[in-house]
C-alpha cells in the first residue's frame, strides 16, 4: 500500500511541475512590456539573420547616460567602448570598439578617435554608410556619435566621434532661416576635412530612377550641398505600411530616414542613426545631412536589409516604413535635430505626362520645404519612368506655381527639341522654379510654394524650323503697306507635302518714315538682337550720338510685381520678329565699305576706343544733333509659328522712294557740308 501511494504521489508531483512550468511561461509572456513585444513584431528580419555578425542584441529600448568632454579626456587609450547600431531589421546590436585619443575636430570642436575591433567588422566591411549617428561610449554611456571614418583603412577600422556636448548645442543653436526676416546672423565656421578621412556619409536612396541617370546627374549633384551624402540609385518605393505592432518610439541606435521627396514614382530619403533622445527631441547623424540650417524634413522609422561591403565605404541597405514620426528641424555640422510628432507640411507636386497619341498619365509626389531643387528632379525622373525609352523628341512643358503669399498664379511654358528630353525637363522646370524659390535669384519678395503642377507633352517629331528666305518688294513708299513673305524650312519629321512653311506679314509704313535705304530684318527670338554690326561693335553708335538705350523696367518690389514682370517677359520659342529700320543711324546711309580702317592714333581721343574709322567719315562733333524728343523710326511686328522652335535670321535691303524727309534724318547736302 505504501509503495502504491508513493508511486501515485510521484505522478502527482510530476504533473504539478508540468503545470507550474506552463503557468510560469504564461506569466512571463503576460509580464513582457508592450515595447518589447513591439520590438519583436516590428522586426521583419528573421531572428537568426545577424548570426554571421557575432554581435549581441540589445533587448528593449536603449537608455544611455551622457558622457561629456571633460570626462572623456580622462579616459585611457584603448578603453573599451560600445557602438549601438542596427545591422538587420530594426533590432539593435552592440559592436565592440575602443577609445584612442581626443583630436581637434573639423568644425571648431574636438572629436574622439576610436577603433572598431568587433569580430563582426570583417563581415560588416568596416564602418558603413548609414552608421553615422550610432551612439558610442562605455557600457550604458554615450560620449557622442560615430560620424567620420578613415578611407581605405584595414582592421582595426578607425573612426571619429562627434561629442554629445556639441550635438546638444545644436538643439538651441539659431539658424539662418530663423533669422532671415530679422537681423543677420554671424557666419558659420567653415568645414575643413582632411583627405585622410571623410564623413560616414548618409546614404540617400533615390528610387524610381534609372541607374544611368544617376551618372548623368552627378555633375548637377556635385556641389557642397551633397558633401555628406552618398547618392545611391536603388529599387523600392515610398515608405510602405508599417509592420504589425510598429511603434513611433525612438531610442538611441534606431535607424531613421529623412525624406526630401516621396511619391508614386521616385523617392529621395537619407538614412542614419539616432544618437540620443531627450523627451520629444532627438539628435542624430553626428554630422549634417544637407547642412541647410533650418529644416523641415519628415522623419520615418527605417528597417535595415543588411550591409553591402566595399573597399572604400560599406553601405547599409535601408528603407523607410509607415507614416512620418516627426520633423528634422535643424541640419547643422555637429548633428541633425528632430522633434517627434506629426510630419511637417509638404509641397504637393502633380505631374501630368501625355505621350504620343495617348491620354495624360498623372503621378503625385510631395517635396519638403527648403528642398525645392528636388522638384525638377521628380518631374524628369517621373517622365523618364513613364516614357520607357531614350530618344530624341520635342517636349513642351508647362509649369504652374501656386504661392502662399499671393493668390496670383504663375504659369510658364518651355519648348525644346534635343536628343535627351530628360535633361530638357530637368533644366526647364528647374529654371522656372528657382527663379522664385532661390533667395539669391529672387530679390523681390518671399515666394513659398503652395502647390506645383507640371504638364509634359512629348512627341517624336523634331519641331524645329530654320528661316530659309524672305521675299519683299525692292521699293516702297511711306504710308504704304509692305508685304513680307517668310519661308521656313522645318525638320523633315514635321515637314508637310510642301516641305516648307510660308507665312505672310504686313507692315504699315508710317507717312514720316525716312526716305532712302532701309533694312528689313526677319529674326527668330534667339537672335533678334544679334545683327552683324552689333555682334562686332555692340552699341557703339549709341555711344557716339549719346543716344539713350531703351528705358529699363523698374525692379519688382514684391512677389506680385515679379510675377507680372515675368509674365510680360515670356517669349514663345516659335516667335519671329520682323523689323524695318533706316539703314545706318538716324536715317544716314553708311558709306560704302563701312567699316574699313582703324582710326589714326591722333584721332583716337575723339571717339570710343576700337571704333572703326574710314577716311572722310564725319566725326561726332560734325554731325547734326538729333532731336531727343523724336521717336526712333523703326517699324516692328511679330509672327509666331505655333508648336515650333524657330532659329535663324535674314536681312533684305529696301528703298524708301517717295515722300518728305522726316525730322531726324541727316540730309545728303547736310552731310556734304559736314565733310567740307
C-alpha positions as CSV (number, residue, x, y, z in Angstrom):
1,X,0.0,0.0,0.0
2,X,2.8,2.4,0.9
3,X,4.5,1.6,-2.4
4,X,1.5,2.3,-4.4
5,X,0.9,5.5,-2.6
6,X,4.5,6.6,-3.3
7,X,4.1,5.9,-7.0
8,X,0.9,7.8,-7.2
9,X,2.4,10.6,-5.2
10,X,5.4,10.7,-7.6
11,X,3.0,11.0,-10.6
12,X,1.2,13.9,-8.9
13,X,4.4,15.7,-8.2
14,X,5.4,15.4,-11.8
15,X,2.1,16.8,-13.0
16,X,2.5,19.7,-10.6
17,X,5.9,20.5,-12.1
18,X,4.5,20.4,-15.6
19,X,1.6,22.7,-14.8
20,X,3.9,25.0,-12.9
21,X,6.2,25.3,-15.9
22,X,3.2,26.2,-18.1
23,X,2.0,28.8,-15.6
24,X,5.4,30.4,-15.3
25,X,5.7,30.6,-19.1
26,X,2.3,32.2,-19.4
27,X,3.1,34.7,-16.6
28,X,6.4,35.6,-18.3
29,X,4.6,36.3,-21.6
30,X,1.9,38.3,-19.9
31,X,4.5,40.2,-17.9
32,X,6.5,41.3,-21.0
33,X,6.3,45.0,-21.7
34,X,4.4,46.2,-24.8
35,X,7.5,47.8,-26.1
36,X,9.4,44.5,-26.1
37,X,6.5,42.9,-27.9
38,X,6.5,45.7,-30.5
39,X,10.3,45.3,-31.0
40,X,9.8,41.6,-31.8
41,X,6.8,42.2,-34.0
42,X,8.1,45.1,-35.9
43,X,11.3,43.4,-37.0
44,X,10.6,41.9,-40.4
45,X,14.0,40.1,-40.4
46,X,14.4,36.5,-39.1
47,X,15.9,36.2,-35.6
48,X,19.0,34.4,-36.8
49,X,19.7,36.9,-39.6
50,X,22.5,38.6,-37.8
51,X,24.2,35.5,-36.6
52,X,27.0,36.0,-39.1
53,X,27.9,39.3,-37.4
54,X,28.5,37.6,-34.0
55,X,27.1,40.8,-32.3
56,X,25.0,40.6,-29.2
57,X,21.5,42.0,-29.4
58,X,20.4,44.9,-27.4
59,X,17.0,43.9,-26.0
60,X,14.4,46.6,-25.4
61,X,14.8,50.4,-25.5
62,X,18.2,51.9,-25.2
63,X,18.6,54.4,-22.4
64,X,22.1,55.9,-22.2
65,X,23.7,58.5,-19.8
66,X,25.6,61.3,-21.5
67,X,29.3,61.4,-21.1
68,X,30.7,64.9,-21.7
69,X,34.1,66.1,-23.0
70,X,35.8,66.7,-19.6
71,X,35.1,63.1,-18.6
72,X,36.1,61.7,-21.9
73,X,39.5,63.4,-21.7
74,X,40.3,61.3,-18.6
75,X,39.8,58.0,-20.5
76,X,42.9,56.0,-21.0
77,X,43.9,54.9,-24.5
78,X,42.3,51.6,-25.6
79,X,39.5,51.9,-23.1
80,X,36.7,49.5,-24.2
81,X,33.7,51.2,-25.9
82,X,30.4,50.0,-27.4
83,X,28.7,51.1,-30.6
84,X,24.9,50.6,-30.7
85,X,23.5,50.3,-34.2
86,X,21.1,48.3,-36.4
87,X,22.6,45.8,-38.8
88,X,19.5,43.8,-39.8
89,X,15.8,44.7,-39.4
90,X,15.1,47.1,-36.6
91,X,16.9,45.2,-33.8
92,X,19.8,47.0,-32.3
93,X,23.2,45.3,-31.7
94,X,26.3,46.1,-29.7
95,X,29.7,46.3,-31.6
96,X,32.9,46.4,-29.7
97,X,35.3,49.4,-30.1
98,X,38.0,51.2,-28.1
99,X,38.9,54.7,-27.4
100,X,42.2,56.1,-28.7
101,X,42.5,59.9,-28.3
102,X,40.9,63.3,-28.3
103,X,41.7,65.2,-31.5
104,X,40.9,68.7,-32.9
105,X,37.8,68.4,-35.0
106,X,36.7,69.8,-38.3
107,X,34.1,72.3,-37.0
108,X,35.8,74.1,-34.1
109,X,35.2,71.3,-31.5
110,X,37.2,68.2,-30.6
111,X,36.5,64.7,-31.9
112,X,37.2,61.4,-30.4
113,X,39.4,59.0,-32.4
114,X,38.3,55.4,-31.9
115,X,38.7,51.9,-33.4
116,X,36.2,49.3,-34.4
117,X,37.6,46.0,-33.1
118,X,34.5,43.8,-33.2
119,X,34.7,40.3,-34.7
120,X,31.8,41.4,-36.9
121,X,33.9,44.1,-38.5
122,X,35.1,41.9,-41.4
123,X,31.6,40.7,-42.3
124,X,30.4,44.3,-42.0
125,X,33.1,45.6,-44.2
126,X,34.3,48.2,-41.7
127,X,32.3,51.3,-40.9
128,X,29.3,51.5,-43.2
129,X,27.4,54.5,-44.5
130,X,24.2,54.6,-42.5
131,X,26.0,54.0,-39.2
132,X,26.6,57.7,-38.8
133,X,24.9,58.8,-35.6
134,X,25.3,55.4,-33.9
135,X,25.9,56.2,-30.2
136,X,29.4,55.4,-28.9
137,X,30.6,55.1,-25.3
138,X,31.4,52.9,-22.4
139,X,28.6,50.5,-21.5
140,X,25.5,52.5,-20.5
141,X,27.0,55.8,-21.6
142,X,27.1,57.9,-24.8
143,X,30.1,60.1,-25.5
144,X,28.9,61.0,-29.0
145,X,28.0,59.8,-32.4
146,X,30.0,57.8,-34.9
147,X,30.5,60.4,-37.7
148,X,33.7,60.2,-39.7
149,X,35.9,57.3,-40.8
150,X,39.3,56.9,-42.3
151,X,39.5,56.0,-46.0
152,X,40.9,52.7,-47.3
153,X,41.6,51.5,-43.7
154,X,42.2,47.9,-42.6
155,X,41.2,46.3,-39.3
156,X,41.1,47.8,-36.7
157,X,38.9,50.3,-38.5
158,X,39.5,53.9,-37.3
159,X,36.6,56.3,-36.9
160,X,35.9,59.6,-35.3
161,X,33.1,60.5,-32.9
162,X,31.3,63.9,-32.7
163,X,31.0,64.7,-29.0
164,X,27.5,64.7,-27.5
165,X,28.2,68.1,-26.0
166,X,28.2,69.8,-29.4
167,X,25.3,67.7,-30.7
168,X,23.3,69.1,-27.7
169,X,24.4,72.6,-28.5
170,X,22.8,72.2,-32.0
171,X,19.4,71.9,-30.3
172,X,19.5,75.5,-29.2
173,X,21.7,76.9,-32.0
174,X,20.0,79.6,-34.0
175,X,19.9,79.0,-37.8
176,X,20.0,81.5,-40.7
177,X,16.4,80.5,-41.7
178,X,15.1,81.6,-38.3
179,X,16.7,85.0,-38.6
180,X,16.0,85.5,-42.3
181,X,13.4,88.2,-41.5
182,X,15.3,89.6,-38.5
183,X,18.9,90.8,-38.0
184,X,21.7,88.9,-39.8
185,X,23.3,86.0,-38.0
186,X,27.1,85.6,-37.9
187,X,28.7,83.4,-40.4
188,X,29.1,79.7,-39.5
189,X,32.6,78.3,-39.2
190,X,34.0,76.7,-42.4
191,X,34.3,72.9,-42.5
192,X,37.8,71.7,-43.5
193,X,38.1,67.9,-43.9
194,X,41.4,66.3,-44.2
195,X,41.8,63.9,-47.1
196,X,42.7,61.0,-44.8
197,X,39.2,60.7,-43.6
198,X,35.7,61.6,-44.6
199,X,32.2,61.7,-43.2
200,X,30.4,58.4,-42.8
201,X,28.1,59.6,-45.4
202,X,24.4,59.5,-45.2
203,X,23.1,57.1,-47.9
204,X,20.4,58.9,-49.8
205,X,18.4,56.3,-51.5
206,X,16.9,57.5,-54.8
207,X,14.2,55.1,-56.0
208,X,12.5,55.1,-59.3
209,X,15.5,56.5,-61.3
210,X,17.3,54.5,-64.0
211,X,20.9,53.7,-63.0
212,X,22.4,55.5,-66.0
213,X,20.6,58.7,-65.0
214,X,22.5,58.8,-61.7
215,X,25.7,59.0,-63.6
216,X,24.3,61.7,-65.9
217,X,23.0,63.7,-62.9
218,X,26.3,63.5,-61.0
219,X,27.6,66.9,-62.2
220,X,24.4,68.6,-61.0
221,X,24.7,66.9,-57.6
222,X,28.3,67.6,-57.1
223,X,28.1,70.9,-55.2
224,X,28.7,71.3,-51.5
225,X,25.1,70.5,-50.6
226,X,25.9,66.8,-51.0
227,X,29.3,66.7,-49.3
228,X,27.8,64.5,-46.5
229,X,25.6,62.4,-48.7
230,X,26.2,59.3,-50.8
231,X,23.6,59.3,-53.6
232,X,22.6,55.8,-54.4
233,X,20.1,54.7,-57.0
234,X,18.0,51.9,-55.5
235,X,14.9,49.9,-56.2
236,X,11.8,50.4,-54.0
237,X,9.1,53.0,-53.5
238,X,7.6,55.3,-51.0
239,X,7.6,54.3,-47.3
240,X,5.5,51.2,-47.0
241,X,2.9,50.1,-44.5
242,X,4.4,49.7,-41.0
243,X,4.9,46.1,-39.7
244,X,2.4,44.8,-37.2
245,X,2.8,46.3,-33.8
246,X,5.2,49.1,-35.0
247,X,5.8,51.9,-32.6
248,X,6.7,55.5,-33.1
249,X,9.0,55.5,-30.1
250,X,12.7,56.3,-30.7
251,X,15.7,55.4,-28.7
252,X,19.5,55.7,-29.2
253,X,20.7,53.4,-32.0
254,X,17.4,53.4,-34.0
255,X,17.6,53.8,-37.8
256,X,15.6,56.8,-39.3
257,X,15.0,58.2,-42.7
258,X,14.8,62.0,-43.5
259,X,12.7,62.4,-46.7
260,X,13.4,65.1,-49.3
261,X,10.7,63.8,-51.6
262,X,8.2,60.8,-51.7
263,X,5.6,59.8,-54.1
264,X,4.2,57.5,-56.8
265,X,7.5,57.1,-58.8
266,X,10.6,58.5,-57.1
267,X,11.7,59.0,-53.6
268,X,14.7,60.7,-52.0
269,X,15.3,59.6,-48.4
270,X,18.6,59.9,-46.4
271,X,19.2,57.3,-43.7
272,X,21.2,57.4,-40.5
273,X,21.2,56.6,-36.8
274,X,19.7,58.3,-33.7
275,X,22.4,59.2,-31.2
276,X,20.4,60.4,-28.2
277,X,16.8,61.2,-27.3
278,X,15.6,64.0,-24.9
279,X,11.9,63.6,-24.3
280,X,10.4,64.6,-27.7
281,X,13.7,65.9,-29.1
282,X,16.5,63.8,-30.6
283,X,19.9,64.3,-32.2
284,X,21.3,62.1,-34.9
285,X,23.9,61.5,-37.6
286,X,26.8,63.3,-35.9
287,X,27.3,65.4,-39.0
288,X,24.9,67.3,-41.3
289,X,22.6,65.7,-43.8
290,X,22.4,68.6,-46.3
291,X,23.7,71.4,-43.9
292,X,20.6,73.5,-44.5
293,X,20.4,75.0,-41.1
294,X,16.7,75.4,-40.6
295,X,15.0,72.3,-41.9
296,X,11.5,70.8,-42.3
297,X,12.2,67.2,-43.4
298,X,9.7,64.5,-42.4
299,X,11.3,61.7,-40.3
300,X,10.4,58.0,-40.8
301,X,11.3,54.8,-39.0
302,X,13.6,52.6,-41.1
303,X,14.5,49.0,-41.5
304,X,17.9,47.7,-42.5
305,X,18.1,44.9,-45.1
306,X,21.8,44.2,-44.5
307,X,25.1,45.7,-45.4
308,X,26.8,46.0,-48.7
309,X,30.6,45.8,-48.2
310,X,33.0,48.0,-50.1
311,X,36.8,48.6,-50.1
312,X,36.2,52.3,-49.5
313,X,32.9,52.6,-47.6
314,X,30.3,49.9,-46.9
315,X,26.7,50.9,-47.1
316,X,23.6,49.8,-45.3
317,X,20.7,48.8,-47.4
318,X,17.8,50.6,-45.8
319,X,14.2,51.5,-46.5
320,X,11.6,53.7,-44.6
321,X,8.2,52.5,-43.5
322,X,5.0,53.8,-42.0
323,X,3.9,57.5,-41.6
324,X,6.2,60.3,-40.5
325,X,7.0,60.2,-36.8
326,X,8.5,63.7,-36.6
327,X,10.4,66.5,-38.3
328,X,14.0,67.4,-38.7
329,X,14.0,71.0,-37.5
330,X,17.8,71.8,-37.7
331,X,20.5,70.5,-40.0
332,X,23.9,71.6,-38.7
333,X,27.5,70.5,-38.8
334,X,27.5,68.6,-35.4
335,X,24.1,66.9,-35.9
336,X,20.6,67.0,-37.2
337,X,18.0,67.8,-34.6
338,X,14.5,66.4,-34.7
339,X,11.2,66.7,-32.9
340,X,8.8,63.8,-32.6
341,X,5.2,64.2,-33.6
342,X,3.3,64.6,-36.9
343,X,5.2,65.2,-40.1
344,X,5.6,68.7,-41.5
345,X,3.6,70.2,-44.3
346,X,4.9,69.3,-47.8
347,X,4.7,70.8,-51.3
348,X,2.3,68.8,-53.4
349,X,3.7,68.2,-56.9
350,X,1.4,66.9,-59.7
351,X,3.0,65.8,-63.0
352,X,0.8,65.1,-66.0
353,X,2.6,63.3,-68.8
354,X,1.0,62.9,-72.2
355,X,2.8,60.5,-74.5
356,X,2.2,60.4,-78.3
357,X,-1.5,59.7,-79.2
358,X,-2.4,58.8,-75.6
359,X,-4.3,60.2,-72.7
360,X,-2.3,62.0,-70.0
361,X,-0.9,60.0,-67.1
362,X,-0.9,61.7,-63.7
363,X,1.6,61.0,-60.9
364,X,1.7,62.7,-57.5
365,X,4.6,63.4,-55.1
366,X,5.3,65.7,-52.2
367,X,8.6,67.6,-51.7
368,X,9.9,69.0,-48.4
369,X,10.0,72.8,-48.0
370,X,13.6,74.0,-48.4
371,X,14.3,71.3,-50.9
372,X,12.6,72.8,-54.0
373,X,15.7,71.8,-56.0
374,X,14.2,68.3,-56.0
375,X,11.0,69.3,-57.9
376,X,12.6,69.3,-61.3
377,X,14.3,66.0,-60.4
378,X,11.0,64.5,-59.5
379,X,9.5,65.7,-62.8
380,X,12.3,64.4,-65.0
381,X,12.6,61.0,-63.3
382,X,8.8,60.6,-63.4
383,X,8.6,61.4,-67.1
384,X,11.6,59.0,-67.8
385,X,9.9,56.2,-65.9
386,X,6.6,56.5,-67.9
387,X,8.4,57.1,-71.2
388,X,10.4,53.8,-71.0
389,X,12.8,54.8,-73.8
390,X,15.6,57.2,-74.6
391,X,15.4,59.0,-77.9
392,X,15.3,62.5,-79.5
393,X,12.0,64.3,-79.3
394,X,10.2,67.6,-78.9
395,X,9.0,68.3,-75.4
396,X,6.6,71.1,-74.3
397,X,6.4,71.6,-70.6
398,X,4.0,73.9,-68.7
399,X,4.8,74.8,-65.1
400,X,2.1,76.2,-62.8
401,X,3.1,77.6,-59.4
402,X,0.7,78.5,-56.6
403,X,2.1,80.6,-53.7
404,X,1.2,81.1,-50.1
405,X,1.9,84.8,-50.2
406,X,-0.4,85.7,-53.1
407,X,-3.5,84.4,-54.9
408,X,-1.8,85.2,-58.2
409,X,-0.8,82.0,-60.1
410,X,2.2,81.9,-62.3
411,X,2.3,79.7,-65.4
412,X,5.2,79.4,-67.9
413,X,5.7,77.1,-70.9
414,X,9.0,75.9,-72.4
415,X,9.6,74.0,-75.6
416,X,12.7,72.1,-76.5
417,X,13.9,69.6,-79.1
418,X,17.0,67.6,-78.2
419,X,18.4,64.0,-78.0
420,X,17.8,63.9,-74.3
421,X,14.4,65.2,-73.2
422,X,15.1,64.0,-69.6
423,X,17.5,67.0,-69.2
424,X,15.2,69.3,-71.0
425,X,12.5,68.8,-68.4
426,X,15.1,68.8,-65.5
427,X,16.6,72.1,-66.6
428,X,13.4,73.7,-68.0
429,X,11.3,73.2,-64.8
430,X,14.3,74.0,-62.6
431,X,15.0,77.4,-64.1
432,X,11.3,78.4,-63.7
433,X,11.0,77.2,-60.1
434,X,14.3,78.5,-58.8
435,X,13.7,82.0,-60.2
436,X,11.2,82.3,-57.4
437,X,12.5,79.9,-54.6
438,X,16.2,80.8,-54.8
439,X,16.9,83.6,-52.4
440,X,19.8,84.9,-54.4
441,X,17.8,84.9,-57.6
442,X,14.6,86.4,-56.3
443,X,15.1,89.8,-54.7
444,X,11.5,90.9,-55.0
445,X,9.7,89.0,-52.3
446,X,9.4,85.8,-50.4
447,X,7.8,83.0,-52.5
448,X,6.6,80.0,-50.6
449,X,5.2,77.3,-52.9
450,X,1.8,76.1,-52.0
451,X,1.4,73.6,-54.9
452,X,3.2,72.8,-58.2
453,X,1.6,71.4,-61.4
454,X,3.8,70.3,-64.3
455,X,2.3,69.2,-67.6
456,X,4.6,67.5,-70.2
457,X,3.7,66.9,-73.8
458,X,6.0,64.6,-75.7
459,X,6.2,63.9,-79.4
460,X,8.8,62.1,-81.6
461,X,8.8,64.8,-84.3
462,X,11.6,67.3,-84.1
463,X,9.7,70.6,-84.2
464,X,12.5,72.9,-85.4
465,X,12.3,75.3,-88.3
466,X,15.0,77.5,-89.8
467,X,14.3,80.8,-91.5
468,X,15.2,80.0,-95.1
469,X,14.4,83.0,-97.1
470,X,12.3,86.2,-97.1
471,X,10.7,88.0,-100.1
472,X,9.9,91.7,-100.2
473,X,9.4,94.4,-102.9
474,X,12.5,96.4,-103.9
475,X,10.8,99.7,-103.3
476,X,8.1,101.0,-101.1
477,X,6.6,104.4,-100.4
478,X,5.9,105.9,-96.9
479,X,2.3,105.4,-96.0
480,X,2.0,102.1,-97.9
481,X,1.7,98.6,-96.6
482,X,4.7,96.3,-97.0
483,X,4.0,92.6,-97.5
484,X,6.8,90.3,-96.2
485,X,6.8,86.7,-97.2
486,X,8.7,84.4,-94.8
487,X,9.7,80.9,-95.8
488,X,10.9,78.4,-93.2
489,X,12.5,75.0,-93.7
490,X,11.3,72.6,-90.9
491,X,12.9,69.3,-89.9
492,X,11.9,66.5,-92.2
493,X,9.9,64.8,-89.4
494,X,7.5,67.8,-89.2
495,X,7.6,68.9,-92.9
496,X,4.3,68.7,-94.9
497,X,3.9,68.0,-98.5
498,X,5.2,71.4,-99.5
499,X,8.4,70.7,-97.5
500,X,8.4,74.4,-96.4
501,X,6.3,76.7,-94.1
502,X,5.4,80.0,-95.6
503,X,3.8,82.9,-93.8
504,X,3.0,86.5,-94.9
505,X,3.2,89.5,-92.7
506,X,2.1,93.1,-93.5
507,X,4.0,96.1,-92.2
508,X,2.3,99.5,-92.3
509,X,5.0,102.1,-93.3
510,X,4.4,105.5,-91.5
511,X,4.0,108.6,-93.6
512,X,7.1,110.2,-92.0
513,X,9.4,107.1,-92.5
514,X,12.8,108.4,-93.8
515,X,13.5,108.2,-97.4
516,X,16.5,106.2,-98.6
517,X,17.8,102.8,-97.9
518,X,16.1,100.7,-95.2
519,X,16.9,97.3,-93.7
520,X,14.3,94.7,-93.2
521,X,15.3,92.0,-90.6
522,X,13.4,88.8,-90.0
523,X,14.9,87.0,-87.0
524,X,14.0,84.3,-84.6
525,X,13.8,85.4,-81.0
526,X,17.1,83.7,-80.1
527,X,19.0,86.0,-82.5
528,X,16.7,89.1,-82.6
529,X,19.3,91.4,-81.2
530,X,22.3,89.8,-82.9
531,X,22.7,91.8,-86.0
532,X,26.1,91.6,-87.6
533,X,27.1,95.1,-86.6
534,X,26.0,94.7,-83.0
535,X,27.8,91.4,-82.7
536,X,31.0,93.1,-83.9
537,X,30.8,96.5,-82.2
538,X,28.0,96.5,-79.7
539,X,26.1,99.7,-79.2
540,X,28.9,101.9,-80.2
541,X,26.8,104.2,-82.4
542,X,24.6,104.9,-79.4
543,X,27.7,106.0,-77.5
544,X,28.8,108.3,-80.4
545,X,25.4,110.0,-80.7
546,X,24.8,109.9,-77.0
547,X,21.6,108.1,-77.6
548,X,19.7,106.7,-74.6
549,X,19.0,103.0,-74.5
550,X,15.6,101.6,-74.2
551,X,14.2,102.5,-70.8
552,X,14.8,99.7,-68.3
553,X,11.9,98.2,-66.5
554,X,11.6,99.1,-62.8
555,X,12.8,96.4,-60.4
556,X,9.9,94.4,-58.9
557,X,9.2,95.4,-55.3
558,X,7.1,92.4,-54.3
559,X,6.1,88.9,-55.4
560,X,3.1,90.1,-57.4
561,X,5.2,92.6,-59.4
562,X,7.8,89.9,-60.0
563,X,5.1,87.5,-61.3
564,X,3.7,90.2,-63.6
565,X,7.1,91.1,-65.0
566,X,8.0,87.5,-65.7
567,X,4.7,87.1,-67.5
568,X,5.5,90.1,-69.7
569,X,8.9,88.8,-70.4
570,X,7.8,85.4,-71.6
571,X,8.5,84.6,-75.2
572,X,7.4,81.7,-77.4
573,X,10.1,79.5,-78.9
574,X,8.3,80.0,-82.2
575,X,8.5,83.8,-82.1
576,X,9.8,85.6,-85.2
577,X,10.4,89.4,-85.1
578,X,10.1,91.5,-88.3
579,X,11.8,94.9,-88.2
580,X,12.1,97.7,-90.7
581,X,14.6,100.5,-89.9
582,X,16.6,103.1,-91.8
583,X,20.0,101.9,-92.8
584,X,22.9,103.3,-90.8
585,X,21.9,105.6,-87.9
586,X,19.3,108.3,-87.7
587,X,18.4,107.9,-91.4
588,X,22.1,108.4,-92.5
589,X,23.2,105.7,-95.1
590,X,26.5,104.2,-94.1
591,X,29.3,104.9,-96.6
592,X,30.1,102.0,-98.9
593,X,32.6,99.6,-97.5
594,X,31.9,100.6,-93.8
595,X,33.7,99.6,-91.6
596,X,37.1,99.5,-93.1
597,X,40.0,101.0,-91.1
598,X,41.0,101.6,-87.5
599,X,41.3,105.3,-86.6
600,X,44.7,107.1,-86.6
601,X,46.4,107.5,-83.3
602,X,45.8,111.2,-83.2
603,X,42.1,110.9,-83.7
604,X,41.5,108.1,-81.1
605,X,40.7,110.7,-78.4
606,X,37.7,111.9,-80.3
607,X,35.8,108.6,-80.5
608,X,35.4,105.5,-78.3
609,X,38.4,103.1,-78.3
610,X,38.2,100.5,-81.0
611,X,35.6,102.3,-83.2
612,X,36.2,101.6,-86.9
613,X,37.1,104.7,-89.0
614,X,37.3,105.4,-92.6
615,X,38.8,108.5,-94.4
616,X,36.3,111.3,-94.9
617,X,33.8,109.9,-92.4
618,X,32.3,112.7,-90.3
619,X,33.4,112.9,-86.7
620,X,30.7,113.1,-84.0
621,X,31.1,116.8,-83.4
622,X,30.4,117.4,-87.2
623,X,27.1,115.7,-87.2
624,X,23.7,117.4,-86.5
625,X,22.4,116.6,-83.1
626,X,19.1,114.6,-83.4
627,X,16.0,115.8,-81.6
628,X,15.8,113.8,-78.3
629,X,12.0,114.1,-78.4
630,X,11.8,112.3,-81.7
631,X,10.9,108.6,-81.6
632,X,13.2,106.2,-83.4
633,X,12.0,105.4,-86.9
634,X,11.5,101.6,-86.5
635,X,8.6,99.6,-87.6
636,X,8.2,96.2,-85.9
637,X,5.8,93.3,-85.8
638,X,5.8,89.7,-84.6
639,X,4.9,86.3,-86.0
640,X,4.5,83.0,-84.1
641,X,4.9,79.6,-85.7
642,X,2.8,77.6,-83.3
643,X,4.4,74.5,-81.8
644,X,7.8,75.1,-83.4
645,X,11.3,76.2,-82.3
646,X,12.4,78.7,-84.8
647,X,16.0,79.6,-85.5
648,X,18.0,81.8,-87.9
649,X,17.9,85.3,-89.3
650,X,17.6,87.0,-92.7
651,X,18.0,90.6,-94.0
652,X,16.9,92.4,-97.1
653,X,17.5,96.0,-98.3
654,X,14.5,98.1,-99.3
655,X,14.5,101.6,-100.9
656,X,12.0,104.1,-99.5
657,X,11.5,106.1,-102.7
658,X,8.9,108.9,-102.4
659,X,7.9,111.2,-99.6
660,X,9.3,114.1,-97.4
661,X,12.4,113.6,-95.5
662,X,11.3,113.2,-91.9
663,X,12.7,115.0,-88.9
664,X,15.8,113.4,-87.5
665,X,17.2,112.4,-90.9
666,X,20.5,113.8,-91.9
667,X,20.1,115.2,-95.4
668,X,22.7,114.4,-98.0
669,X,23.5,118.1,-98.5
670,X,24.0,118.4,-94.8
671,X,26.4,115.5,-94.9
672,X,28.3,117.1,-97.7
673,X,28.6,120.3,-95.7
674,X,29.9,118.5,-92.7
675,X,32.6,116.8,-94.8
676,X,33.9,120.1,-96.3
